[in-house]
Amino acid sequence: MLDDGRSFAALYHDGRLSLMREWPAASGLRYVSLDEQVGLRWHISGGRGRLSFLAADHTAAPITLLSECRPLTPGR
């Protein structure tokens, strides 16, 4: 987290590292790719994560890539 309160994330998916910035969400945390052409969205709410893709097209609908993601418990 930066001093001004903004946060960023790095997400590795499908052989590619994507840098993401925090984006307003109704609940939980949402991050979007810094590069609009990458189109990844990571949303965390209620301890679960969802990764989706949104094409850089104002008519596009999001496509869920992963859902119901949970953190790993060490030792399992």
HTML snippet that shows the backbone in 3Dmol.js (N, CA, C, O; Angstrom):
<script src="https://3Dmol.org/build/3Dmol-min.js"></script>
<div id="view" style="width:600px;height:400px;position:relative"></div>
<script>
const pdb = `
ATOM      1  N   MET A   1       0.852  -1.169   0.000  1.00  0.00           N
ATOM      2  CA  MET A   1       0.000   0.000   0.000  1.00  0.00           C
ATOM      3  C   MET A   1       0.901   1.236   0.000  1.00  0.00           C
ATOM      4  O   MET A   1       1.911   1.283   0.702  1.00  0.00           O
ATOM      5  N   LEU A   2       0.524   2.214  -0.784  1.00  0.00           N
ATOM      6  CA  LEU A   2       1.266   3.467  -0.840  1.00  0.00           C
ATOM      7  C   LEU A   2       0.830   4.391   0.291  1.00  0.00           C
ATOM      8  O   LEU A   2      -0.212   4.176   0.910  1.00  0.00           O
ATOM      9  N   ASP A   3       1.631   5.418   0.556  1.00  0.00           N
ATOM     10  CA  ASP A   3       1.311   6.364   1.627  1.00  0.00           C
ATOM     11  C   ASP A   3      -0.054   7.026   1.441  1.00  0.00           C
ATOM     12  O   ASP A   3      -0.703   7.392   2.421  1.00  0.00           O
ATOM     13  N   ASP A   4      -0.493   7.182   0.190  1.00  0.00           N
ATOM     14  CA  ASP A   4      -1.781   7.836  -0.060  1.00  0.00           C
ATOM     15  C   ASP A   4      -2.959   6.867   0.037  1.00  0.00           C
ATOM     16  O   ASP A   4      -4.099   7.255  -0.220  1.00  0.00           O
ATOM     17  N   GLY A   5      -2.694   5.604   0.408  1.00  0.00           N
ATOM     18  CA  GLY A   5      -3.766   4.634   0.601  1.00  0.00           C
ATOM     19  C   GLY A   5      -4.048   3.744  -0.591  1.00  0.00           C
ATOM     20  O   GLY A   5      -4.787   2.769  -0.460  1.00  0.00           O
ATOM     21  N   ARG A   6      -3.476   4.049  -1.764  1.00  0.00           N
ATOM     22  CA  ARG A   6      -3.703   3.207  -2.941  1.00  0.00           C
ATOM     23  C   ARG A   6      -2.948   1.890  -2.783  1.00  0.00           C
ATOM     24  O   ARG A   6      -1.873   1.852  -2.184  1.00  0.00           O
ATOM     25  N   SER A   7      -3.510   0.819  -3.318  1.00  0.00           N
ATOM     26  CA  SER A   7      -2.816  -0.455  -3.279  1.00  0.00           C
ATOM     27  C   SER A   7      -2.755  -1.059  -4.682  1.00  0.00           C
ATOM     28  O   SER A   7      -3.553  -0.732  -5.559  1.00  0.00           O
ATOM     29  N   PHE A   8      -1.795  -1.939  -4.858  1.00  0.00           N
ATOM     30  CA  PHE A   8      -1.569  -2.597  -6.132  1.00  0.00           C
ATOM     31  C   PHE A   8      -1.404  -4.086  -5.889  1.00  0.00           C
ATOM     32  O   PHE A   8      -1.170  -4.510  -4.757  1.00  0.00           O
ATOM     33  N   ALA A   9      -1.522  -4.875  -6.933  1.00  0.00           N
ATOM     34  CA  ALA A   9      -1.331  -6.319  -6.835  1.00  0.00           C
ATOM     35  C   ALA A   9      -0.602  -6.798  -8.080  1.00  0.00           C
ATOM     36  O   ALA A   9      -0.644  -6.154  -9.128  1.00  0.00           O
ATOM     37  N   ALA A  10       0.060  -7.929  -7.951  1.00  0.00           N
ATOM     38  CA  ALA A  10       0.661  -8.610  -9.092  1.00  0.00           C
ATOM     39  C   ALA A  10       0.012  -9.989  -9.142  1.00  0.00           C
ATOM     40  O   ALA A  10      -0.030 -10.695  -8.134  1.00  0.00           O
ATOM     41  N   LEU A  11      -0.487 -10.367 -10.295  1.00  0.00           N
ATOM     42  CA  LEU A  11      -1.208 -11.618 -10.444  1.00  0.00           C
ATOM     43  C   LEU A  11      -0.567 -12.425 -11.574  1.00  0.00           C
ATOM     44  O   LEU A  11      -0.375 -11.912 -12.676  1.00  0.00           O
ATOM     45  N   TYR A  12      -0.245 -13.663 -11.301  1.00  0.00           N
ATOM     46  CA  TYR A  12       0.334 -14.547 -12.309  1.00  0.00           C
ATOM     47  C   TYR A  12      -0.746 -15.522 -12.765  1.00  0.00           C
ATOM     48  O   TYR A  12      -1.275 -16.299 -11.970  1.00  0.00           O
ATOM     49  N   HIS A  13      -1.063 -15.469 -14.055  1.00  0.00           N
ATOM     50  CA  HIS A  13      -2.097 -16.343 -14.613  1.00  0.00           C
ATOM     51  C   HIS A  13      -1.757 -16.655 -16.058  1.00  0.00           C
ATOM     52  O   HIS A  13      -1.394 -15.768 -16.830  1.00  0.00           O
ATOM     53  N   ASP A  14      -1.879 -17.918 -16.413  1.00  0.00           N
ATOM     54  CA  ASP A  14      -1.702 -18.366 -17.796  1.00  0.00           C
ATOM     55  C   ASP A  14      -0.329 -17.958 -18.354  1.00  0.00           C
ATOM     56  O   ASP A  14      -0.216 -17.537 -19.505  1.00  0.00           O
ATOM     57  N   GLY A  15       0.715 -18.093 -17.512  1.00  0.00           N
ATOM     58  CA  GLY A  15       2.077 -17.812 -17.952  1.00  0.00           C
ATOM     59  C   GLY A  15       2.427 -16.347 -18.064  1.00  0.00           C
ATOM     60  O   GLY A  15       3.441 -15.992 -18.665  1.00  0.00           O
ATOM     61  N   ARG A  16       1.599 -15.495 -17.492  1.00  0.00           N
ATOM     62  CA  ARG A  16       1.818 -14.050 -17.625  1.00  0.00           C
ATOM     63  C   ARG A  16       1.632 -13.356 -16.278  1.00  0.00           C
ATOM     64  O   ARG A  16       0.696 -13.652 -15.535  1.00  0.00           O
ATOM     65  N   LEU A  17       2.539 -12.431 -15.979  1.00  0.00           N
ATOM     66  CA  LEU A  17       2.447 -11.619 -14.771  1.00  0.00           C
ATOM     67  C   LEU A  17       1.745 -10.311 -15.122  1.00  0.00           C
ATOM     68  O   LEU A  17       2.176  -9.595 -16.026  1.00  0.00           O
ATOM     69  N   SER A  18       0.676 -10.005 -14.415  1.00  0.00           N
ATOM     70  CA  SER A  18      -0.087  -8.776 -14.669  1.00  0.00           C
ATOM     71  C   SER A  18      -0.047  -7.884 -13.442  1.00  0.00           C
ATOM     72  O   SER A  18      -0.330  -8.327 -12.328  1.00  0.00           O
ATOM     73  N   LEU A  19       0.303  -6.636 -13.652  1.00  0.00           N
ATOM     74  CA  LEU A  19       0.259  -5.646 -12.582  1.00  0.00           C
ATOM     75  C   LEU A  19      -1.134  -5.046 -12.560  1.00  0.00           C
ATOM     76  O   LEU A  19      -1.714  -4.740 -13.602  1.00  0.00           O
ATOM     77  N   MET A  20      -1.667  -4.880 -11.342  1.00  0.00           N
ATOM     78  CA  MET A  20      -3.053  -4.447 -11.202  1.00  0.00           C
ATOM     79  C   MET A  20      -3.170  -3.327 -10.178  1.00  0.00           C
ATOM     80  O   MET A  20      -2.370  -3.221  -9.248  1.00  0.00           O
ATOM     81  N   ARG A  21      -4.181  -2.501 -10.373  1.00  0.00           N
ATOM     82  CA  ARG A  21      -4.455  -1.417  -9.418  1.00  0.00           C
ATOM     83  C   ARG A  21      -5.813  -1.643  -8.787  1.00  0.00           C
ATOM     84  O   ARG A  21      -6.695  -2.279  -9.365  1.00  0.00           O
ATOM     85  N   GLU A  22      -5.959  -1.105  -7.586  1.00  0.00           N
ATOM     86  CA  GLU A  22      -7.237  -1.223  -6.889  1.00  0.00           C
ATOM     87  C   GLU A  22      -8.293  -0.412  -7.636  1.00  0.00           C
ATOM     88  O   GLU A  22      -8.012   0.661  -8.169  1.00  0.00           O
ATOM     89  N   TRP A  23      -9.512  -0.949  -7.663  1.00  0.00           N
ATOM     90  CA  TRP A  23     -10.634  -0.309  -8.352  1.00  0.00           C
ATOM     91  C   TRP A  23     -11.838  -0.367  -7.420  1.00  0.00           C
ATOM     92  O   TRP A  23     -12.004  -1.364  -6.718  1.00  0.00           O
ATOM     93  N   PRO A  24     -12.680   0.653  -7.384  1.00  0.00           N
ATOM     94  CA  PRO A  24     -13.837   0.629  -6.479  1.00  0.00           C
ATOM     95  C   PRO A  24     -14.721  -0.603  -6.688  1.00  0.00           C
ATOM     96  O   PRO A  24     -14.969  -1.029  -7.816  1.00  0.00           O
ATOM     97  N   ALA A  25     -15.184  -1.159  -5.573  1.00  0.00           N
ATOM     98  CA  ALA A  25     -16.079  -2.320  -5.604  1.00  0.00           C
ATOM     99  C   ALA A  25     -17.188  -2.098  -4.583  1.00  0.00           C
ATOM    100  O   ALA A  25     -16.975  -1.459  -3.553  1.00  0.00           O
ATOM    101  N   ALA A  26     -18.367  -2.626  -4.873  1.00  0.00           N
ATOM    102  CA  ALA A  26     -19.489  -2.501  -3.941  1.00  0.00           C
ATOM    103  C   ALA A  26     -19.196  -3.251  -2.643  1.00  0.00           C
ATOM    104  O   ALA A  26     -19.599  -2.826  -1.560  1.00  0.00           O
ATOM    105  N   SER A  27     -18.489  -4.372  -2.772  1.00  0.00           N
ATOM    106  CA  SER A  27     -18.085  -5.126  -1.579  1.00  0.00           C
ATOM    107  C   SER A  27     -16.733  -5.765  -1.854  1.00  0.00           C
ATOM    108  O   SER A  27     -16.423  -6.095  -2.999  1.00  0.00           O
ATOM    109  N   GLY A  28     -15.939  -5.938  -0.828  1.00  0.00           N
ATOM    110  CA  GLY A  28     -14.639  -6.572  -0.973  1.00  0.00           C
ATOM    111  C   GLY A  28     -13.627  -5.673  -1.665  1.00  0.00           C
ATOM    112  O   GLY A  28     -13.731  -4.447  -1.624  1.00  0.00           O
ATOM    113  N   LEU A  29     -12.651  -6.304  -2.297  1.00  0.00           N
ATOM    114  CA  LEU A  29     -11.592  -5.599  -3.020  1.00  0.00           C
ATOM    115  C   LEU A  29     -11.622  -6.013  -4.481  1.00  0.00           C
ATOM    116  O   LEU A  29     -11.876  -7.175  -4.800  1.00  0.00           O
ATOM    117  N   ARG A  30     -11.366  -5.068  -5.360  1.00  0.00           N
ATOM    118  CA  ARG A  30     -11.289  -5.369  -6.789  1.00  0.00           C
ATOM    119  C   ARG A  30     -10.018  -4.747  -7.336  1.00  0.00           C
ATOM    120  O   ARG A  30      -9.660  -3.620  -6.995  1.00  0.00           O
ATOM    121  N   TYR A  31      -9.342  -5.502  -8.192  1.00  0.00           N
ATOM    122  CA  TYR A  31      -8.144  -5.022  -8.870  1.00  0.00           C
ATOM    123  C   TYR A  31      -8.345  -5.218 -10.362  1.00  0.00           C
ATOM    124  O   TYR A  31      -8.937  -6.208 -10.793  1.00  0.00           O
ATOM    125  N   VAL A  32      -7.846  -4.265 -11.153  1.00  0.00           N
ATOM    126  CA  VAL A  32      -7.924  -4.348 -12.606  1.00  0.00           C
ATOM    127  C   VAL A  32      -6.520  -4.181 -13.187  1.00  0.00           C
ATOM    128  O   VAL A  32      -5.680  -3.499 -12.600  1.00  0.00           O
ATOM    129  N   SER A  33      -6.271  -4.798 -14.326  1.00  0.00           N
ATOM    130  CA  SER A  33      -4.974  -4.718 -14.983  1.00  0.00           C
ATOM    131  C   SER A  33      -4.612  -3.267 -15.293  1.00  0.00           C
ATOM    132  O   SER A  33      -5.454  -2.482 -15.729  1.00  0.00           O
ATOM    133  N   LEU A  34      -3.344  -2.929 -15.060  1.00  0.00           N
ATOM    134  CA  LEU A  34      -2.873  -1.598 -15.450  1.00  0.00           C
ATOM    135  C   LEU A  34      -2.930  -1.441 -16.965  1.00  0.00           C
ATOM    136  O   LEU A  34      -3.231  -0.358 -17.466  1.00  0.00           O
ATOM    137  N   ASP A  35      -2.645  -2.505 -17.687  1.00  0.00           N
ATOM    138  CA  ASP A  35      -2.709  -2.511 -19.149  1.00  0.00           C
ATOM    139  C   ASP A  35      -4.119  -2.941 -19.552  1.00  0.00           C
ATOM    140  O   ASP A  35      -4.498  -4.097 -19.360  1.00  0.00           O
ATOM    141  N   GLU A  36      -4.871  -2.036 -20.094  1.00  0.00           N
ATOM    142  CA  GLU A  36      -6.272  -2.309 -20.458  1.00  0.00           C
ATOM    143  C   GLU A  36      -6.393  -3.463 -21.451  1.00  0.00           C
ATOM    144  O   GLU A  36      -7.400  -4.171 -21.445  1.00  0.00           O
ATOM    145  N   GLN A  37      -5.399  -3.663 -22.293  1.00  0.00           N
ATOM    146  CA  GLN A  37      -5.442  -4.748 -23.283  1.00  0.00           C
ATOM    147  C   GLN A  37      -5.373  -6.131 -22.638  1.00  0.00           C
ATOM    148  O   GLN A  37      -5.848  -7.107 -23.218  1.00  0.00           O
ATOM    149  N   VAL A  38      -4.779  -6.224 -21.429  1.00  0.00           N
ATOM    150  CA  VAL A  38      -4.714  -7.503 -20.711  1.00  0.00           C
ATOM    151  C   VAL A  38      -6.104  -7.888 -20.236  1.00  0.00           C
ATOM    152  O   VAL A  38      -6.489  -9.053 -20.336  1.00  0.00           O
ATOM    153  N   GLY A  39      -6.866  -6.925 -19.718  1.00  0.00           N
ATOM    154  CA  GLY A  39      -8.274  -7.113 -19.397  1.00  0.00           C
ATOM    155  C   GLY A  39      -8.616  -7.968 -18.184  1.00  0.00           C
ATOM    156  O   GLY A  39      -9.766  -8.386 -18.048  1.00  0.00           O
ATOM    157  N   LEU A  40      -7.656  -8.246 -17.291  1.00  0.00           N
ATOM    158  CA  LEU A  40      -7.964  -9.081 -16.136  1.00  0.00           C
ATOM    159  C   LEU A  40      -8.584  -8.273 -15.008  1.00  0.00           C
ATOM    160  O   LEU A  40      -8.251  -7.107 -14.797  1.00  0.00           O
ATOM    161  N   ARG A  41      -9.491  -8.917 -14.292  1.00  0.00           N
ATOM    162  CA  ARG A  41     -10.149  -8.341 -13.117  1.00  0.00           C
ATOM    163  C   ARG A  41     -10.065  -9.365 -11.996  1.00  0.00           C
ATOM    164  O   ARG A  41     -10.403 -10.529 -12.210  1.00  0.00           O
ATOM    165  N   TRP A  42      -9.627  -8.967 -10.810  1.00  0.00           N
ATOM    166  CA  TRP A  42      -9.529  -9.856  -9.650  1.00  0.00           C
ATOM    167  C   TRP A  42     -10.399  -9.260  -8.556  1.00  0.00           C
ATOM    168  O   TRP A  42     -10.160  -8.133  -8.121  1.00  0.00           O
ATOM    169  N   HIS A  43     -11.407 -10.001  -8.104  1.00  0.00           N
ATOM    170  CA  HIS A  43     -12.342  -9.509  -7.096  1.00  0.00           C
ATOM    171  C   HIS A  43     -12.325 -10.464  -5.912  1.00  0.00           C
ATOM    172  O   HIS A  43     -12.510 -11.670  -6.072  1.00  0.00           O
ATOM    173  N   ILE A  44     -12.101  -9.914  -4.720  1.00  0.00           N
ATOM    174  CA  ILE A  44     -12.070 -10.698  -3.494  1.00  0.00           C
ATOM    175  C   ILE A  44     -13.214 -10.215  -2.605  1.00  0.00           C
ATOM    176  O   ILE A  44     -13.325  -9.023  -2.318  1.00  0.00           O
ATOM    177  N   SER A  45     -14.055 -11.138  -2.176  1.00  0.00           N
ATOM    178  CA  SER A  45     -15.171 -10.797  -1.303  1.00  0.00           C
ATOM    179  C   SER A  45     -15.531 -12.009  -0.466  1.00  0.00           C
ATOM    180  O   SER A  45     -15.652 -13.115  -0.992  1.00  0.00           O
ATOM    181  N   GLY A  46     -15.703 -11.812   0.821  1.00  0.00           N
ATOM    182  CA  GLY A  46     -16.089 -12.895   1.704  1.00  0.00           C
ATOM    183  C   GLY A  46     -15.079 -14.029   1.756  1.00  0.00           C
ATOM    184  O   GLY A  46     -15.461 -15.186   1.934  1.00  0.00           O
ATOM    185  N   GLY A  47     -13.798 -13.718   1.604  1.00  0.00           N
ATOM    186  CA  GLY A  47     -12.763 -14.739   1.657  1.00  0.00           C
ATOM    187  C   GLY A  47     -12.621 -15.570   0.393  1.00  0.00           C
ATOM    188  O   GLY A  47     -11.859 -16.537   0.377  1.00  0.00           O
ATOM    189  N   ARG A  48     -13.332 -15.217  -0.658  1.00  0.00           N
ATOM    190  CA  ARG A  48     -13.270 -15.935  -1.942  1.00  0.00           C
ATOM    191  C   ARG A  48     -12.832 -14.973  -3.034  1.00  0.00           C
ATOM    192  O   ARG A  48     -13.112 -13.776  -2.971  1.00  0.00           O
ATOM    193  N   GLY A  49     -12.143 -15.505  -4.033  1.00  0.00           N
ATOM    194  CA  GLY A  49     -11.685 -14.678  -5.141  1.00  0.00           C
ATOM    195  C   GLY A  49     -12.269 -15.140  -6.461  1.00  0.00           C
ATOM    196  O   GLY A  49     -12.622 -16.307  -6.629  1.00  0.00           O
ATOM    197  N   ARG A  50     -12.366 -14.207  -7.393  1.00  0.00           N
ATOM    198  CA  ARG A  50     -12.859 -14.513  -8.743  1.00  0.00           C
ATOM    199  C   ARG A  50     -11.991 -13.757  -9.742  1.00  0.00           C
ATOM    200  O   ARG A  50     -11.776 -12.553  -9.604  1.00  0.00           O
ATOM    201  N   LEU A  51     -11.505 -14.462 -10.732  1.00  0.00           N
ATOM    202  CA  LEU A  51     -10.714 -13.852 -11.794  1.00  0.00           C
ATOM    203  C   LEU A  51     -11.559 -13.823 -13.052  1.00  0.00           C
ATOM    204  O   LEU A  51     -12.135 -14.838 -13.445  1.00  0.00           O
ATOM    205  N   SER A  52     -11.634 -12.671 -13.678  1.00  0.00           N
ATOM    206  CA  SER A  52     -12.403 -12.566 -14.913  1.00  0.00           C
ATOM    207  C   SER A  52     -11.620 -11.769 -15.948  1.00  0.00           C
ATOM    208  O   SER A  52     -10.637 -11.096 -15.635  1.00  0.00           O
ATOM    209  N   PHE A  53     -12.081 -11.866 -17.171  1.00  0.00           N
ATOM    210  CA  PHE A  53     -11.487 -11.151 -18.296  1.00  0.00           C
ATOM    211  C   PHE A  53     -12.540 -10.227 -18.871  1.00  0.00           C
ATOM    212  O   PHE A  53     -13.694 -10.621 -19.045  1.00  0.00           O
ATOM    213  N   LEU A  54     -12.145  -8.993 -19.168  1.00  0.00           N
ATOM    214  CA  LEU A  54     -13.038  -8.047 -19.817  1.00  0.00           C
ATOM    215  C   LEU A  54     -12.285  -7.410 -20.967  1.00  0.00           C
ATOM    216  O   LEU A  54     -11.322  -6.674 -20.752  1.00  0.00           O
ATOM    217  N   ALA A  55     -12.715  -7.686 -22.180  1.00  0.00           N
ATOM    218  CA  ALA A  55     -12.059  -7.134 -23.367  1.00  0.00           C
ATOM    219  C   ALA A  55     -12.172  -5.614 -23.366  1.00  0.00           C
ATOM    220  O   ALA A  55     -13.119  -5.044 -22.825  1.00  0.00           O
ATOM    221  N   ALA A  56     -11.193  -4.980 -23.977  1.00  0.00           N
ATOM    222  CA  ALA A  56     -11.160  -3.515 -24.065  1.00  0.00           C
ATOM    223  C   ALA A  56     -12.137  -3.049 -25.149  1.00  0.00           C
ATOM    224  O   ALA A  56     -11.730  -2.503 -26.174  1.00  0.00           O
ATOM    225  N   ASP A  57     -13.402  -3.268 -24.910  1.00  0.00           N
ATOM    226  CA  ASP A  57     -14.469  -2.938 -25.844  1.00  0.00           C
ATOM    227  C   ASP A  57     -15.677  -2.554 -24.994  1.00  0.00           C
ATOM    228  O   ASP A  57     -16.103  -3.328 -24.137  1.00  0.00           O
ATOM    229  N   HIS A  58     -16.220  -1.390 -25.222  1.00  0.00           N
ATOM    230  CA  HIS A  58     -17.313  -0.916 -24.369  1.00  0.00           C
ATOM    231  C   HIS A  58     -18.562  -1.799 -24.424  1.00  0.00           C
ATOM    232  O   HIS A  58     -19.443  -1.656 -23.576  1.00  0.00           O
ATOM    233  N   THR A  59     -18.659  -2.702 -25.395  1.00  0.00           N
ATOM    234  CA  THR A  59     -19.819  -3.591 -25.480  1.00  0.00           C
ATOM    235  C   THR A  59     -19.534  -4.987 -24.911  1.00  0.00           C
ATOM    236  O   THR A  59     -20.423  -5.838 -24.893  1.00  0.00           O
ATOM    237  N   ALA A  60     -18.313  -5.226 -24.453  1.00  0.00           N
ATOM    238  CA  ALA A  60     -17.924  -6.558 -23.977  1.00  0.00           C
ATOM    239  C   ALA A  60     -18.550  -6.879 -22.618  1.00  0.00           C
ATOM    240  O   ALA A  60     -18.821  -5.989 -21.812  1.00  0.00           O
ATOM    241  N   ALA A  61     -18.767  -8.153 -22.394  1.00  0.00           N
ATOM    242  CA  ALA A  61     -19.244  -8.646 -21.099  1.00  0.00           C
ATOM    243  C   ALA A  61     -18.098  -9.419 -20.450  1.00  0.00           C
ATOM    244  O   ALA A  61     -17.316 -10.064 -21.149  1.00  0.00           O
ATOM    245  N   PRO A  62     -17.989  -9.360 -19.115  1.00  0.00           N
ATOM    246  CA  PRO A  62     -16.908 -10.097 -18.458  1.00  0.00           C
ATOM    247  C   PRO A  62     -17.064 -11.612 -18.614  1.00  0.00           C
ATOM    248  O   PRO A  62     -18.176 -12.138 -18.630  1.00  0.00           O
ATOM    249  N   ILE A  63     -15.930 -12.294 -18.728  1.00  0.00           N
ATOM    250  CA  ILE A  63     -15.884 -13.755 -18.825  1.00  0.00           C
ATOM    251  C   ILE A  63     -15.163 -14.262 -17.581  1.00  0.00           C
ATOM    252  O   ILE A  63     -14.024 -13.869 -17.327  1.00  0.00           O
ATOM    253  N   THR A  64     -15.809 -15.127 -16.805  1.00  0.00           N
ATOM    254  CA  THR A  64     -15.189 -15.678 -15.597  1.00  0.00           C
ATOM    255  C   THR A  64     -14.159 -16.727 -15.994  1.00  0.00           C
ATOM    256  O   THR A  64     -14.468 -17.678 -16.712  1.00  0.00           O
ATOM    257  N   LEU A  65     -12.920 -16.539 -15.513  1.00  0.00           N
ATOM    258  CA  LEU A  65     -11.843 -17.487 -15.769  1.00  0.00           C
ATOM    259  C   LEU A  65     -11.676 -18.459 -14.605  1.00  0.00           C
ATOM    260  O   LEU A  65     -11.483 -19.657 -14.813  1.00  0.00           O
ATOM    261  N   LEU A  66     -11.751 -17.940 -13.379  1.00  0.00           N
ATOM    262  CA  LEU A  66     -11.648 -18.748 -12.162  1.00  0.00           C
ATOM    263  C   LEU A  66     -12.662 -18.211 -11.163  1.00  0.00           C
ATOM    264  O   LEU A  66     -12.884 -17.003 -11.092  1.00  0.00           O
ATOM    265  N   SER A  67     -13.281 -19.105 -10.386  1.00  0.00           N
ATOM    266  CA  SER A  67     -14.221 -18.644  -9.368  1.00  0.00           C
ATOM    267  C   SER A  67     -14.039 -19.472  -8.096  1.00  0.00           C
ATOM    268  O   SER A  67     -13.402 -20.525  -8.107  1.00  0.00           O
ATOM    269  N   GLU A  68     -14.602 -18.981  -7.019  1.00  0.00           N
ATOM    270  CA  GLU A  68     -14.535 -19.661  -5.724  1.00  0.00           C
ATOM    271  C   GLU A  68     -13.092 -19.948  -5.278  1.00  0.00           C
ATOM    272  O   GLU A  68     -12.829 -20.966  -4.639  1.00  0.00           O
ATOM    273  N   CYS A  69     -12.166 -19.050  -5.617  1.00  0.00           N
ATOM    274  CA  CYS A  69     -10.768 -19.211  -5.216  1.00  0.00           C
ATOM    275  C   CYS A  69     -10.642 -18.919  -3.732  1.00  0.00           C
ATOM    276  O   CYS A  69     -11.252 -17.981  -3.219  1.00  0.00           O
ATOM    277  N   ARG A  70      -9.843 -19.732  -3.045  1.00  0.00           N
ATOM    278  CA  ARG A  70      -9.631 -19.572  -1.613  1.00  0.00           C
ATOM    279  C   ARG A  70      -8.136 -19.573  -1.326  1.00  0.00           C
ATOM    280  O   ARG A  70      -7.362 -20.168  -2.076  1.00  0.00           O
ATOM    281  N   PRO A  71      -7.720 -18.909  -0.244  1.00  0.00           N
ATOM    282  CA  PRO A  71      -6.294 -18.955   0.112  1.00  0.00           C
ATOM    283  C   PRO A  71      -5.916 -20.352   0.597  1.00  0.00           C
ATOM    284  O   PRO A  71      -6.730 -21.059   1.190  1.00  0.00           O
ATOM    285  N   LEU A  72      -4.678 -20.733   0.336  1.00  0.00           N
ATOM    286  CA  LEU A  72      -4.180 -22.024   0.821  1.00  0.00           C
ATOM    287  C   LEU A  72      -3.824 -21.920   2.296  1.00  0.00           C
ATOM    288  O   LEU A  72      -3.330 -20.892   2.758  1.00  0.00           O
ATOM    289  N   THR A  73      -4.077 -22.975   3.012  1.00  0.00           N
ATOM    290  CA  THR A  73      -3.696 -23.043   4.420  1.00  0.00           C
ATOM    291  C   THR A  73      -2.309 -23.694   4.484  1.00  0.00           C
ATOM    292  O   THR A  73      -2.133 -24.791   3.953  1.00  0.00           O
ATOM    293  N   PRO A  74      -1.315 -23.047   5.123  1.00  0.00           N
ATOM    294  CA  PRO A  74       0.015 -23.649   5.196  1.00  0.00           C
ATOM    295  C   PRO A  74      -0.029 -25.053   5.796  1.00  0.00           C
ATOM    296  O   PRO A  74      -0.763 -25.309   6.751  1.00  0.00           O
ATOM    297  N   GLY A  75       0.758 -25.947   5.228  1.00  0.00           N
ATOM    298  CA  GLY A  75       0.820 -27.307   5.731  1.00  0.00           C
ATOM    299  C   GLY A  75      -0.195 -28.260   5.113  1.00  0.00           C
ATOM    300  O   GLY A  75      -0.231 -29.436   5.473  1.00  0.00           O
ATOM    301  N   ARG A  76      -1.002 -27.784   4.209  1.00  0.00           N
ATOM    302  CA  ARG A  76      -2.005 -28.654   3.566  1.00  0.00           C
ATOM    303  C   ARG A  76      -1.621 -28.954   2.154  1.00  0.00           C
ATOM    304  O   ARG A  76      -2.341 -29.668   1.457  1.00  0.00           O
TER     305      ARG A  76
END
`;
const viewer = $3Dmol.createViewer("view");
viewer.addModel(pdb, "pdb");
viewer.setStyle({}, {cartoon: {color: "spectrum"}});
viewer.zoomTo();
viewer.render();
</script>
